[in-house]
Amino acid sequence: MPGISGLDLLKIVRSQGNDTPFIFITAFPNEGVRARAVKAGADVLLEKPFSSSVLIDCIEAALNGDRQGTGQ
């Protein structure tokens, strides 16, 4: 996403009062990214690479309001 990071997008979405489930996907997982994503309001942090079944599980969890923190 040119010009904006995923964390920035998440912060904007949440600051506008939007509570749509948000699955944060990253290729650079570490505790700092995880902490910032959860603090910003991510429902799930999904680490690349991932299988389609893991993505489906994360989508279902997010739609059910289950804040998993991680999809791995």
mmJSON file of the N, C-alpha and C atoms, coordinates in Angstrom:
{"data_MODEL":{"atom_site":{
"group_PDB":["ATOM","ATOM","ATOM","ATOM","ATOM","ATOM","ATOM","ATOM","ATOM","ATOM","ATOM","ATOM","ATOM","ATOM","ATOM","ATOM","ATOM","ATOM","ATOM","ATOM","ATOM","ATOM","ATOM","ATOM","ATOM","ATOM","ATOM","ATOM","ATOM","ATOM","ATOM","ATOM","ATOM","ATOM","ATOM","ATOM","ATOM","ATOM","ATOM","ATOM","ATOM","ATOM","ATOM","ATOM","ATOM","ATOM","ATOM","ATOM","ATOM","ATOM","ATOM","ATOM","ATOM","ATOM","ATOM","ATOM","ATOM","ATOM","ATOM","ATOM","ATOM","ATOM","ATOM","ATOM","ATOM","ATOM","ATOM","ATOM","ATOM","ATOM","ATOM","ATOM","ATOM","ATOM","ATOM","ATOM","ATOM","ATOM","ATOM","ATOM","ATOM","ATOM","ATOM","ATOM","ATOM","ATOM","ATOM","ATOM","ATOM","ATOM","ATOM","ATOM","ATOM","ATOM","ATOM","ATOM","ATOM","ATOM","ATOM","ATOM","ATOM","ATOM","ATOM","ATOM","ATOM","ATOM","ATOM","ATOM","ATOM","ATOM","ATOM","ATOM","ATOM","ATOM","ATOM","ATOM","ATOM","ATOM","ATOM","ATOM","ATOM","ATOM","ATOM","ATOM","ATOM","ATOM","ATOM","ATOM","ATOM","ATOM","ATOM","ATOM","ATOM","ATOM","ATOM","ATOM","ATOM","ATOM","ATOM","ATOM","ATOM","ATOM","ATOM","ATOM","ATOM","ATOM","ATOM","ATOM","ATOM","ATOM","ATOM","ATOM","ATOM","ATOM","ATOM","ATOM","ATOM","ATOM","ATOM","ATOM","ATOM","ATOM","ATOM","ATOM","ATOM","ATOM","ATOM","ATOM","ATOM","ATOM","ATOM","ATOM","ATOM","ATOM","ATOM","ATOM","ATOM","ATOM","ATOM","ATOM","ATOM","ATOM","ATOM","ATOM","ATOM","ATOM","ATOM","ATOM","ATOM","ATOM","ATOM","ATOM","ATOM","ATOM","ATOM","ATOM","ATOM","ATOM","ATOM","ATOM","ATOM","ATOM","ATOM","ATOM","ATOM","ATOM","ATOM","ATOM","ATOM","ATOM","ATOM","ATOM","ATOM","ATOM","ATOM","ATOM"],
"id":[1,2,3,4,5,6,7,8,9,10,11,12,13,14,15,16,17,18,19,20,21,22,23,24,25,26,27,28,29,30,31,32,33,34,35,36,37,38,39,40,41,42,43,44,45,46,47,48,49,50,51,52,53,54,55,56,57,58,59,60,61,62,63,64,65,66,67,68,69,70,71,72,73,74,75,76,77,78,79,80,81,82,83,84,85,86,87,88,89,90,91,92,93,94,95,96,97,98,99,100,101,102,103,104,105,106,107,108,109,110,111,112,113,114,115,116,117,118,119,120,121,122,123,124,125,126,127,128,129,130,131,132,133,134,135,136,137,138,139,140,141,142,143,144,145,146,147,148,149,150,151,152,153,154,155,156,157,158,159,160,161,162,163,164,165,166,167,168,169,170,171,172,173,174,175,176,177,178,179,180,181,182,183,184,185,186,187,188,189,190,191,192,193,194,195,196,197,198,199,200,201,202,203,204,205,206,207,208,209,210,211,212,213,214,215,216],
"type_symbol":["N","C","C","N","C","C","N","C","C","N","C","C","N","C","C","N","C","C","N","C","C","N","C","C","N","C","C","N","C","C","N","C","C","N","C","C","N","C","C","N","C","C","N","C","C","N","C","C","N","C","C","N","C","C","N","C","C","N","C","C","N","C","C","N","C","C","N","C","C","N","C","C","N","C","C","N","C","C","N","C","C","N","C","C","N","C","C","N","C","C","N","C","C","N","C","C","N","C","C","N","C","C","N","C","C","N","C","C","N","C","C","N","C","C","N","C","C","N","C","C","N","C","C","N","C","C","N","C","C","N","C","C","N","C","C","N","C","C","N","C","C","N","C","C","N","C","C","N","C","C","N","C","C","N","C","C","N","C","C","N","C","C","N","C","C","N","C","C","N","C","C","N","C","C","N","C","C","N","C","C","N","C","C","N","C","C","N","C","C","N","C","C","N","C","C","N","C","C","N","C","C","N","C","C","N","C","C","N","C","C","N","C","C","N","C","C"],
"label_atom_id":["N","CA","C","N","CA","C","N","CA","C","N","CA","C","N","CA","C","N","CA","C","N","CA","C","N","CA","C","N","CA","C","N","CA","C","N","CA","C","N","CA","C","N","CA","C","N","CA","C","N","CA","C","N","CA","C","N","CA","C","N","CA","C","N","CA","C","N","CA","C","N","CA","C","N","CA","C","N","CA","C","N","CA","C","N","CA","C","N","CA","C","N","CA","C","N","CA","C","N","CA","C","N","CA","C","N","CA","C","N","CA","C","N","CA","C","N","CA","C","N","CA","C","N","CA","C","N","CA","C","N","CA","C","N","CA","C","N","CA","C","N","CA","C","N","CA","C","N","CA","C","N","CA","C","N","CA","C","N","CA","C","N","CA","C","N","CA","C","N","CA","C","N","CA","C","N","CA","C","N","CA","C","N","CA","C","N","CA","C","N","CA","C","N","CA","C","N","CA","C","N","CA","C","N","CA","C","N","CA","C","N","CA","C","N","CA","C","N","CA","C","N","CA","C","N","CA","C","N","CA","C","N","CA","C","N","CA","C","N","CA","C","N","CA","C","N","CA","C","N","CA","C"],
"label_alt_id":[null,null,null,null,null,null,null,null,null,null,null,null,null,null,null,null,null,null,null,null,null,null,null,null,null,null,null,null,null,null,null,null,null,null,null,null,null,null,null,null,null,null,null,null,null,null,null,null,null,null,null,null,null,null,null,null,null,null,null,null,null,null,null,null,null,null,null,null,null,null,null,null,null,null,null,null,null,null,null,null,null,null,null,null,null,null,null,null,null,null,null,null,null,null,null,null,null,null,null,null,null,null,null,null,null,null,null,null,null,null,null,null,null,null,null,null,null,null,null,null,null,null,null,null,null,null,null,null,null,null,null,null,null,null,null,null,null,null,null,null,null,null,null,null,null,null,null,null,null,null,null,null,null,null,null,null,null,null,null,null,null,null,null,null,null,null,null,null,null,null,null,null,null,null,null,null,null,null,null,null,null,null,null,null,null,null,null,null,null,null,null,null,null,null,null,null,null,null,null,null,null,null,null,null,null,null,null,null,null,null,null,null,null,null,null,null],
"label_comp_id":["MET","MET","MET","PRO","PRO","PRO","GLY","GLY","GLY","ILE","ILE","ILE","SER","SER","SER","GLY","GLY","GLY","LEU","LEU","LEU","ASP","ASP","ASP","LEU","LEU","LEU","LEU","LEU","LEU","LYS","LYS","LYS","ILE","ILE","ILE","VAL","VAL","VAL","ARG","ARG","ARG","SER","SER","SER","GLN","GLN","GLN","GLY","GLY","GLY","ASN","ASN","ASN","ASP","ASP","ASP","THR","THR","THR","PRO","PRO","PRO","PHE","PHE","PHE","ILE","ILE","ILE","PHE","PHE","PHE","ILE","ILE","ILE","THR","THR","THR","ALA","ALA","ALA","PHE","PHE","PHE","PRO","PRO","PRO","ASN","ASN","ASN","GLU","GLU","GLU","GLY","GLY","GLY","VAL","VAL","VAL","ARG","ARG","ARG","ALA","ALA","ALA","ARG","ARG","ARG","ALA","ALA","ALA","VAL","VAL","VAL","LYS","LYS","LYS","ALA","ALA","ALA","GLY","GLY","GLY","ALA","ALA","ALA","ASP","ASP","ASP","VAL","VAL","VAL","LEU","LEU","LEU","LEU","LEU","LEU","GLU","GLU","GLU","LYS","LYS","LYS","PRO","PRO","PRO","PHE","PHE","PHE","SER","SER","SER","SER","SER","SER","SER","SER","SER","VAL","VAL","VAL","LEU","LEU","LEU","ILE","ILE","ILE","ASP","ASP","ASP","CYS","CYS","CYS","ILE","ILE","ILE","GLU","GLU","GLU","ALA","ALA","ALA","ALA","ALA","ALA","LEU","LEU","LEU","ASN","ASN","ASN","GLY","GLY","GLY","ASP","ASP","ASP","ARG","ARG","ARG","GLN","GLN","GLN","GLY","GLY","GLY","THR","THR","THR","GLY","GLY","GLY","GLN","GLN","GLN"],
"label_asym_id":["A","A","A","A","A","A","A","A","A","A","A","A","A","A","A","A","A","A","A","A","A","A","A","A","A","A","A","A","A","A","A","A","A","A","A","A","A","A","A","A","A","A","A","A","A","A","A","A","A","A","A","A","A","A","A","A","A","A","A","A","A","A","A","A","A","A","A","A","A","A","A","A","A","A","A","A","A","A","A","A","A","A","A","A","A","A","A","A","A","A","A","A","A","A","A","A","A","A","A","A","A","A","A","A","A","A","A","A","A","A","A","A","A","A","A","A","A","A","A","A","A","A","A","A","A","A","A","A","A","A","A","A","A","A","A","A","A","A","A","A","A","A","A","A","A","A","A","A","A","A","A","A","A","A","A","A","A","A","A","A","A","A","A","A","A","A","A","A","A","A","A","A","A","A","A","A","A","A","A","A","A","A","A","A","A","A","A","A","A","A","A","A","A","A","A","A","A","A","A","A","A","A","A","A","A","A","A","A","A","A","A","A","A","A","A","A"],
"label_entity_id":["1","1","1","1","1","1","1","1","1","1","1","1","1","1","1","1","1","1","1","1","1","1","1","1","1","1","1","1","1","1","1","1","1","1","1","1","1","1","1","1","1","1","1","1","1","1","1","1","1","1","1","1","1","1","1","1","1","1","1","1","1","1","1","1","1","1","1","1","1","1","1","1","1","1","1","1","1","1","1","1","1","1","1","1","1","1","1","1","1","1","1","1","1","1","1","1","1","1","1","1","1","1","1","1","1","1","1","1","1","1","1","1","1","1","1","1","1","1","1","1","1","1","1","1","1","1","1","1","1","1","1","1","1","1","1","1","1","1","1","1","1","1","1","1","1","1","1","1","1","1","1","1","1","1","1","1","1","1","1","1","1","1","1","1","1","1","1","1","1","1","1","1","1","1","1","1","1","1","1","1","1","1","1","1","1","1","1","1","1","1","1","1","1","1","1","1","1","1","1","1","1","1","1","1","1","1","1","1","1","1","1","1","1","1","1","1"],
"label_seq_id":[1,1,1,2,2,2,3,3,3,4,4,4,5,5,5,6,6,6,7,7,7,8,8,8,9,9,9,10,10,10,11,11,11,12,12,12,13,13,13,14,14,14,15,15,15,16,16,16,17,17,17,18,18,18,19,19,19,20,20,20,21,21,21,22,22,22,23,23,23,24,24,24,25,25,25,26,26,26,27,27,27,28,28,28,29,29,29,30,30,30,31,31,31,32,32,32,33,33,33,34,34,34,35,35,35,36,36,36,37,37,37,38,38,38,39,39,39,40,40,40,41,41,41,42,42,42,43,43,43,44,44,44,45,45,45,46,46,46,47,47,47,48,48,48,49,49,49,50,50,50,51,51,51,52,52,52,53,53,53,54,54,54,55,55,55,56,56,56,57,57,57,58,58,58,59,59,59,60,60,60,61,61,61,62,62,62,63,63,63,64,64,64,65,65,65,66,66,66,67,67,67,68,68,68,69,69,69,70,70,70,71,71,71,72,72,72],
"pdbx_PDB_ins_code":[null,null,null,null,null,null,null,null,null,null,null,null,null,null,null,null,null,null,null,null,null,null,null,null,null,null,null,null,null,null,null,null,null,null,null,null,null,null,null,null,null,null,null,null,null,null,null,null,null,null,null,null,null,null,null,null,null,null,null,null,null,null,null,null,null,null,null,null,null,null,null,null,null,null,null,null,null,null,null,null,null,null,null,null,null,null,null,null,null,null,null,null,null,null,null,null,null,null,null,null,null,null,null,null,null,null,null,null,null,null,null,null,null,null,null,null,null,null,null,null,null,null,null,null,null,null,null,null,null,null,null,null,null,null,null,null,null,null,null,null,null,null,null,null,null,null,null,null,null,null,null,null,null,null,null,null,null,null,null,null,null,null,null,null,null,null,null,null,null,null,null,null,null,null,null,null,null,null,null,null,null,null,null,null,null,null,null,null,null,null,null,null,null,null,null,null,null,null,null,null,null,null,null,null,null,null,null,null,null,null,null,null,null,null,null,null],
"Cartn_x":[0.847,0.0,0.895,1.062,1.92,1.418,2.327,2.006,1.388,1.039,0.426,0.752,1.008,1.278,-0.028,0.003,-1.163,-1.544,-0.544,-0.826,-1.479,-1.012,-1.623,-3.077,-3.328,-4.69,-5.589,-5.112,-5.882,-6.198,-5.224,-5.449,-6.502,-6.456,-7.44,-8.836,-8.939,-10.237,-10.821,-9.997,-10.486,-10.793,-10.004,-10.239,-11.546,-12.048,-13.315,-14.493,-14.204,-15.269,-15.703,-14.962,-15.313,-14.772,-15.673,-15.236,-15.323,-15.271,-15.234,-14.057,-14.251,-13.123,-11.944,-10.747,-9.542,-8.512,-8.131,-7.078,-5.82,-4.827,-3.574,-2.639,-2.188,-1.311,0.068,1.093,2.457,3.434,4.446,5.554,6.711,6.57,7.639,7.151,6.779,6.239,7.325,7.062,7.892,7.023,7.511,6.686,6.305,7.178,6.859,5.683,5.72,4.619,3.341,3.447,2.283,1.659,2.477,1.974,1.304,1.926,1.34,0.031,-0.04,-1.266,-2.406,-2.135,-3.165,-3.596,-2.636,-2.96,-3.808,-3.532,-4.276,-5.674,-5.922,-7.263,-7.421,-6.307,-6.418,-7.077,-7.931,-8.571,-7.653,-6.915,-6.016,-4.765,-3.623,-2.383,-2.015,-1.993,-1.707,-0.333,0.506,1.887,2.03,2.657,2.943,4.096,4.159,3.102,2.064,0.874,-0.187,-1.02,-1.689,-2.531,-3.925,-4.662,-6.031,-6.892,-6.629,-7.428,-7.169,-5.939,-5.622,-6.335,-6.338,-7.036,-8.528,-9.116,-10.544,-10.824,-9.975,-10.149,-10.078,-9.15,-9.005,-10.215,-10.734,-11.928,-13.104,-13.292,-14.387,-14.238,-13.026,-12.786,-13.079,-12.608,-12.833,-14.316,-15.039,-16.475,-17.256,-16.71,-17.356,-16.903,-16.05,-15.595,-14.515,-13.867,-12.813,-11.474,-10.98,-9.695,-8.586,-8.077,-7.063,-5.679,-5.388,-4.051,-3.103,-3.197,-2.33,-3.031,-2.711,-3.289,-2.328,-1.25,-0.255,-0.084],
"Cartn_y":[-1.166,0.0,1.233,1.822,3.002,4.139,4.709,5.894,5.668,4.441,4.183,2.744,2.569,1.214,0.579,-0.699,-1.403,-0.907,-0.628,-0.086,1.286,2.117,3.436,3.293,2.4,2.17,1.707,0.782,0.277,1.403,2.233,3.356,4.317,4.597,5.488,4.881,3.609,2.918,2.951,2.654,2.628,4.033,5.03,6.399,6.965,6.402,6.834,6.086,5.282,4.566,3.289,2.85,1.632,0.426,-0.483,-1.669,-2.944,-2.782,-3.935,-4.823,-6.142,-7.035,-6.759,-6.762,-6.418,-7.513,-8.18,-9.192,-8.542,-8.399,-7.766,-8.844,-8.715,-9.709,-9.098,-9.829,-9.32,-10.412,-9.983,-10.869,-10.686,-9.729,-9.404,-9.489,-10.689,-10.823,-10.694,-9.885,-9.815,-9.243,-9.271,-8.824,-7.358,-6.532,-5.116,-4.903,-5.58,-5.479,-6.028,-7.175,-7.801,-6.852,-6.268,-5.379,-4.142,-3.557,-2.362,-2.687,-3.844,-4.232,-4.47,-5.18,-5.452,-4.145,-3.277,-1.997,-1.128,-1.192,-0.392,-0.946,-2.186,-2.742,-3.904,-4.534,-5.709,-6.846,-7.576,-8.726,-9.945,-10.066,-11.205,-10.717,-11.259,-11.008,-12.299,-12.252,-13.428,-13.261,-14.259,-14.207,-14.966,-14.322,-14.982,-15.948,-17.019,-17.573,-18.288,-18.44,-19.129,-19.923,-20.926,-21.764,-21.166,-21.599,-21.104,-21.498,-22.654,-23.077,-22.174,-21.714,-20.793,-19.461,-18.984,-17.735,-17.869,-18.964,-19.189,-19.211,-19.884,-19.913,-18.503,-17.695,-16.322,-15.47,-15.635,-14.894,-15.271,-16.563,-17.014,-16.476,-16.513,-16.011,-14.52,-13.759,-12.314,-11.99,-12.708,-12.458,-12.846,-13.77,-14.192,-13.356,-12.362,-11.485,-12.096,-13.139,-13.819,-13.201,-12.316,-11.672,-12.644,-13.332,-14.36,-13.803,-12.646,-12.088,-12.602,-13.861,-14.414,-15.538,-15.665,-16.721,-17.861,-17.893,-18.957,-19.733],
"Cartn_z":[0.0,0.0,0.0,-1.118,-1.186,-0.301,0.48,1.256,2.619,2.94,4.241,4.662,5.937,6.43,6.895,7.088,7.616,8.996,9.824,11.157,11.073,10.155,9.971,9.526,8.579,8.104,9.247,10.033,11.165,12.15,12.447,13.371,12.826,11.543,10.925,11.007,10.648,10.678,12.086,13.082,14.462,14.974,14.577,15.053,14.52,13.436,12.866,13.48,14.5,15.193,14.512,13.523,12.798,13.56,13.924,14.673,13.842,12.511,11.619,11.997,12.032,12.347,11.412,11.982,11.236,11.454,10.377,10.434,9.877,10.716,10.336,9.821,8.581,7.954,7.783,8.23,8.129,7.703,6.992,6.635,7.604,8.53,9.458,10.905,11.331,12.688,13.749,14.723,15.916,17.021,18.221,19.35,19.245,18.683,18.521,17.576,16.431,15.468,16.087,16.73,17.364,18.396,19.245,20.296,19.701,18.663,18.046,17.331,16.676,15.971,16.949,18.025,19.027,19.694,20.036,20.666,19.738,18.436,17.463,17.21,17.63,17.5,16.543,16.155,15.295,16.067,15.383,16.011,15.976,14.891,14.701,13.981,14.347,13.622,12.913,11.599,10.786,10.164,10.366,9.889,8.576,7.591,6.312,6.502,5.798,4.953,5.82,5.295,6.017,5.023,5.532,4.68,4.592,3.605,3.449,4.64,5.227,6.383,7.599,7.764,8.852,8.619,7.375,7.055,7.341,6.938,7.189,8.684,9.451,10.913,11.497,11.0,11.485,11.128,9.925,9.512,10.398,10.616,11.473,12.891,13.415,14.775,14.857,13.871,13.872,13.777,12.945,12.792,14.048,14.813,16.061,17.252,17.004,18.075,18.948,18.463,19.221,18.867,19.718,19.475,19.826,18.82,19.021,19.287,18.726,18.882,17.817,17.477,16.44,15.709,14.444,13.628,13.402,14.142,13.941,15.226],
"occupancy":[1.0,1.0,1.0,1.0,1.0,1.0,1.0,1.0,1.0,1.0,1.0,1.0,1.0,1.0,1.0,1.0,1.0,1.0,1.0,1.0,1.0,1.0,1.0,1.0,1.0,1.0,1.0,1.0,1.0,1.0,1.0,1.0,1.0,1.0,1.0,1.0,1.0,1.0,1.0,1.0,1.0,1.0,1.0,1.0,1.0,1.0,1.0,1.0,1.0,1.0,1.0,1.0,1.0,1.0,1.0,1.0,1.0,1.0,1.0,1.0,1.0,1.0,1.0,1.0,1.0,1.0,1.0,1.0,1.0,1.0,1.0,1.0,1.0,1.0,1.0,1.0,1.0,1.0,1.0,1.0,1.0,1.0,1.0,1.0,1.0,1.0,1.0,1.0,1.0,1.0,1.0,1.0,1.0,1.0,1.0,1.0,1.0,1.0,1.0,1.0,1.0,1.0,1.0,1.0,1.0,1.0,1.0,1.0,1.0,1.0,1.0,1.0,1.0,1.0,1.0,1.0,1.0,1.0,1.0,1.0,1.0,1.0,1.0,1.0,1.0,1.0,1.0,1.0,1.0,1.0,1.0,1.0,1.0,1.0,1.0,1.0,1.0,1.0,1.0,1.0,1.0,1.0,1.0,1.0,1.0,1.0,1.0,1.0,1.0,1.0,1.0,1.0,1.0,1.0,1.0,1.0,1.0,1.0,1.0,1.0,1.0,1.0,1.0,1.0,1.0,1.0,1.0,1.0,1.0,1.0,1.0,1.0,1.0,1.0,1.0,1.0,1.0,1.0,1.0,1.0,1.0,1.0,1.0,1.0,1.0,1.0,1.0,1.0,1.0,1.0,1.0,1.0,1.0,1.0,1.0,1.0,1.0,1.0,1.0,1.0,1.0,1.0,1.0,1.0,1.0,1.0,1.0,1.0,1.0,1.0,1.0,1.0,1.0,1.0,1.0,1.0],
"B_iso_or_equiv":[0.0,0.0,0.0,0.0,0.0,0.0,0.0,0.0,0.0,0.0,0.0,0.0,0.0,0.0,0.0,0.0,0.0,0.0,0.0,0.0,0.0,0.0,0.0,0.0,0.0,0.0,0.0,0.0,0.0,0.0,0.0,0.0,0.0,0.0,0.0,0.0,0.0,0.0,0.0,0.0,0.0,0.0,0.0,0.0,0.0,0.0,0.0,0.0,0.0,0.0,0.0,0.0,0.0,0.0,0.0,0.0,0.0,0.0,0.0,0.0,0.0,0.0,0.0,0.0,0.0,0.0,0.0,0.0,0.0,0.0,0.0,0.0,0.0,0.0,0.0,0.0,0.0,0.0,0.0,0.0,0.0,0.0,0.0,0.0,0.0,0.0,0.0,0.0,0.0,0.0,0.0,0.0,0.0,0.0,0.0,0.0,0.0,0.0,0.0,0.0,0.0,0.0,0.0,0.0,0.0,0.0,0.0,0.0,0.0,0.0,0.0,0.0,0.0,0.0,0.0,0.0,0.0,0.0,0.0,0.0,0.0,0.0,0.0,0.0,0.0,0.0,0.0,0.0,0.0,0.0,0.0,0.0,0.0,0.0,0.0,0.0,0.0,0.0,0.0,0.0,0.0,0.0,0.0,0.0,0.0,0.0,0.0,0.0,0.0,0.0,0.0,0.0,0.0,0.0,0.0,0.0,0.0,0.0,0.0,0.0,0.0,0.0,0.0,0.0,0.0,0.0,0.0,0.0,0.0,0.0,0.0,0.0,0.0,0.0,0.0,0.0,0.0,0.0,0.0,0.0,0.0,0.0,0.0,0.0,0.0,0.0,0.0,0.0,0.0,0.0,0.0,0.0,0.0,0.0,0.0,0.0,0.0,0.0,0.0,0.0,0.0,0.0,0.0,0.0,0.0,0.0,0.0,0.0,0.0,0.0,0.0,0.0,0.0,0.0,0.0,0.0],
"pdbx_formal_charge":[null,null,null,null,null,null,null,null,null,null,null,null,null,null,null,null,null,null,null,null,null,null,null,null,null,null,null,null,null,null,null,null,null,null,null,null,null,null,null,null,null,null,null,null,null,null,null,null,null,null,null,null,null,null,null,null,null,null,null,null,null,null,null,null,null,null,null,null,null,null,null,null,null,null,null,null,null,null,null,null,null,null,null,null,null,null,null,null,null,null,null,null,null,null,null,null,null,null,null,null,null,null,null,null,null,null,null,null,null,null,null,null,null,null,null,null,null,null,null,null,null,null,null,null,null,null,null,null,null,null,null,null,null,null,null,null,null,null,null,null,null,null,null,null,null,null,null,null,null,null,null,null,null,null,null,null,null,null,null,null,null,null,null,null,null,null,null,null,null,null,null,null,null,null,null,null,null,null,null,null,null,null,null,null,null,null,null,null,null,null,null,null,null,null,null,null,null,null,null,null,null,null,null,null,null,null,null,null,null,null,null,null,null,null,null,null],
"auth_seq_id":[1,1,1,2,2,2,3,3,3,4,4,4,5,5,5,6,6,6,7,7,7,8,8,8,9,9,9,10,10,10,11,11,11,12,12,12,13,13,13,14,14,14,15,15,15,16,16,16,17,17,17,18,18,18,19,19,19,20,20,20,21,21,21,22,22,22,23,23,23,24,24,24,25,25,25,26,26,26,27,27,27,28,28,28,29,29,29,30,30,30,31,31,31,32,32,32,33,33,33,34,34,34,35,35,35,36,36,36,37,37,37,38,38,38,39,39,39,40,40,40,41,41,41,42,42,42,43,43,43,44,44,44,45,45,45,46,46,46,47,47,47,48,48,48,49,49,49,50,50,50,51,51,51,52,52,52,53,53,53,54,54,54,55,55,55,56,56,56,57,57,57,58,58,58,59,59,59,60,60,60,61,61,61,62,62,62,63,63,63,64,64,64,65,65,65,66,66,66,67,67,67,68,68,68,69,69,69,70,70,70,71,71,71,72,72,72],
"auth_comp_id":["MET","MET","MET","PRO","PRO","PRO","GLY","GLY","GLY","ILE","ILE","ILE","SER","SER","SER","GLY","GLY","GLY","LEU","LEU","LEU","ASP","ASP","ASP","LEU","LEU","LEU","LEU","LEU","LEU","LYS","LYS","LYS","ILE","ILE","ILE","VAL","VAL","VAL","ARG","ARG","ARG","SER","SER","SER","GLN","GLN","GLN","GLY","GLY","GLY","ASN","ASN","ASN","ASP","ASP","ASP","THR","THR","THR","PRO","PRO","PRO","PHE","PHE","PHE","ILE","ILE","ILE","PHE","PHE","PHE","ILE","ILE","ILE","THR","THR","THR","ALA","ALA","ALA","PHE","PHE","PHE","PRO","PRO","PRO","ASN","ASN","ASN","GLU","GLU","GLU","GLY","GLY","GLY","VAL","VAL","VAL","ARG","ARG","ARG","ALA","ALA","ALA","ARG","ARG","ARG","ALA","ALA","ALA","VAL","VAL","VAL","LYS","LYS","LYS","ALA","ALA","ALA","GLY","GLY","GLY","ALA","ALA","ALA","ASP","ASP","ASP","VAL","VAL","VAL","LEU","LEU","LEU","LEU","LEU","LEU","GLU","GLU","GLU","LYS","LYS","LYS","PRO","PRO","PRO","PHE","PHE","PHE","SER","SER","SER","SER","SER","SER","SER","SER","SER","VAL","VAL","VAL","LEU","LEU","LEU","ILE","ILE","ILE","ASP","ASP","ASP","CYS","CYS","CYS","ILE","ILE","ILE","GLU","GLU","GLU","ALA","ALA","ALA","ALA","ALA","ALA","LEU","LEU","LEU","ASN","ASN","ASN","GLY","GLY","GLY","ASP","ASP","ASP","ARG","ARG","ARG","GLN","GLN","GLN","GLY","GLY","GLY","THR","THR","THR","GLY","GLY","GLY","GLN","GLN","GLN"],
"auth_asym_id":["A","A","A","A","A","A","A","A","A","A","A","A","A","A","A","A","A","A","A","A","A","A","A","A","A","A","A","A","A","A","A","A","A","A","A","A","A","A","A","A","A","A","A","A","A","A","A","A","A","A","A","A","A","A","A","A","A","A","A","A","A","A","A","A","A","A","A","A","A","A","A","A","A","A","A","A","A","A","A","A","A","A","A","A","A","A","A","A","A","A","A","A","A","A","A","A","A","A","A","A","A","A","A","A","A","A","A","A","A","A","A","A","A","A","A","A","A","A","A","A","A","A","A","A","A","A","A","A","A","A","A","A","A","A","A","A","A","A","A","A","A","A","A","A","A","A","A","A","A","A","A","A","A","A","A","A","A","A","A","A","A","A","A","A","A","A","A","A","A","A","A","A","A","A","A","A","A","A","A","A","A","A","A","A","A","A","A","A","A","A","A","A","A","A","A","A","A","A","A","A","A","A","A","A","A","A","A","A","A","A","A","A","A","A","A","A"],
"auth_atom_id":["N","CA","C","N","CA","C","N","CA","C","N","CA","C","N","CA","C","N","CA","C","N","CA","C","N","CA","C","N","CA","C","N","CA","C","N","CA","C","N","CA","C","N","CA","C","N","CA","C","N","CA","C","N","CA","C","N","CA","C","N","CA","C","N","CA","C","N","CA","C","N","CA","C","N","CA","C","N","CA","C","N","CA","C","N","CA","C","N","CA","C","N","CA","C","N","CA","C","N","CA","C","N","CA","C","N","CA","C","N","CA","C","N","CA","C","N","CA","C","N","CA","C","N","CA","C","N","CA","C","N","CA","C","N","CA","C","N","CA","C","N","CA","C","N","CA","C","N","CA","C","N","CA","C","N","CA","C","N","CA","C","N","CA","C","N","CA","C","N","CA","C","N","CA","C","N","CA","C","N","CA","C","N","CA","C","N","CA","C","N","CA","C","N","CA","C","N","CA","C","N","CA","C","N","CA","C","N","CA","C","N","CA","C","N","CA","C","N","CA","C","N","CA","C","N","CA","C","N","CA","C","N","CA","C","N","CA","C","N","CA","C","N","CA","C","N","CA","C","N","CA","C"],
"pdbx_PDB_model_num":[1,1,1,1,1,1,1,1,1,1,1,1,1,1,1,1,1,1,1,1,1,1,1,1,1,1,1,1,1,1,1,1,1,1,1,1,1,1,1,1,1,1,1,1,1,1,1,1,1,1,1,1,1,1,1,1,1,1,1,1,1,1,1,1,1,1,1,1,1,1,1,1,1,1,1,1,1,1,1,1,1,1,1,1,1,1,1,1,1,1,1,1,1,1,1,1,1,1,1,1,1,1,1,1,1,1,1,1,1,1,1,1,1,1,1,1,1,1,1,1,1,1,1,1,1,1,1,1,1,1,1,1,1,1,1,1,1,1,1,1,1,1,1,1,1,1,1,1,1,1,1,1,1,1,1,1,1,1,1,1,1,1,1,1,1,1,1,1,1,1,1,1,1,1,1,1,1,1,1,1,1,1,1,1,1,1,1,1,1,1,1,1,1,1,1,1,1,1,1,1,1,1,1,1,1,1,1,1,1,1,1,1,1,1,1,1]
}}}
